[in-house]
């Protein structure tokens, strides 16, 4: 009926190495049928949300996830940045140490957002 082919490798995303494996079935006819992508590969294809801290103090950021992404708060030092792999629009919550205020933003994968 066909044969199976596997592709494996390592992707480097924002300084983090991630392993991946993609399976596809090659049919006896000239038609190539691909299996659905894993959530990790889909997130990389869709993009990352990057938050850049241009304040004089640390900020604490949480980006929601409609999938299996991590949702805890991450600390970002002054002049630093952090990225999240997401496959759909999300909400970012930012707590600022410089003025104690909070910010809420709708964020789209593939974009960078600066807190200043």
N, C-alpha and C positions, 0 to 999 in steps of 0.2 A: 504494500500500500504506500510505502514511503519510508524515508529514513529520518532520524532525528539528528540535529546538529546543535551543539552547545558552544556558546562563546563565554569565556570568563576573562576577568581582568581586574584592574584596579583603577579607580577614578580618583583624581585629586581635586577636592572642592574646598576652597578657602583654607588650604594648608592641612586638610584632613584627608587621609587615605581611606577609601571605602572599596570593598570588594563587591563585584557584581557577577551575576550569571544570567545569561539570556538563552532560552531554549527556542528553537524553531523547528518546524517539521518541513522537510522537503518532500513534496508529493511526487509521484511518478510522472504526473503531467507537468508541463512547464510552469504551472501556477505555483507561486511561493506563498505559503500561509504562515504568517507570524503569530505567535502566541501573545497574549496580553503582556504588557510590560509590568515589571514588579513596581510596587509603590515607590521604592527608592529611585529607580531609574526614571520613573515618571516625574518625580520631584525635581530631578536634575534637569530633565528636558524642559520642564515648565519654568524653573528658575529659583533664585534665592531672594529672600528679603534681607537687605543689609541695613543696619542701623549704625550711624557714625556719631560718636560723641565729640562735639566741639565745644563743650562747656568746660569750665575750669575745675569741675569736680566729677566724681563718678556718677553714673546713672544706672538704674536697674530696669531691665526691659523684659517683657514677656510678650510673645507673639502666639496668638491662638493657632490651633490646628484642627482642621476638619478630618484629618487622617490620623496617622500614628506618630506625628512629630512631638518632640518634647515641648511642654508648656510651662515649665517653671521659669522663675525670674533669673536672668543672667546679669552679672555685674559687668559694666563696660567702663574702663578707666578713661580719664580725660585724654583726648586725642586717639582713642581706640575705636574699634568697630567689632561687630559680631554679625554673623549671617545665619539664617535659618532656611532650610530647604522647604518650600511650600508649593503646592500645586493649585492653589486657588487664592483669591483675595482673603485677607485675614485682618484681625484687629491687633494693633500693638499698644501695649500699656507701658508708659514710661514714668518712672519716679525719679525726680531730679534731686540730687543732694545739695546743689548750689542754692536753690530757693525753696526746697521742700514741696514744690508743686508737682502735680501729675499731668500727663498729657495722654490723650487717646487719639490714635490715628488709624485710618483704614489704609492697609498696605497691600501692594500688588507684587507678586513674584517677578523678579527681573529688575526691580528698582532699588535704589539706594535712598535712604531718608536720613537727613542730618538733623541732629538735635543741637541747637546753638542758643 
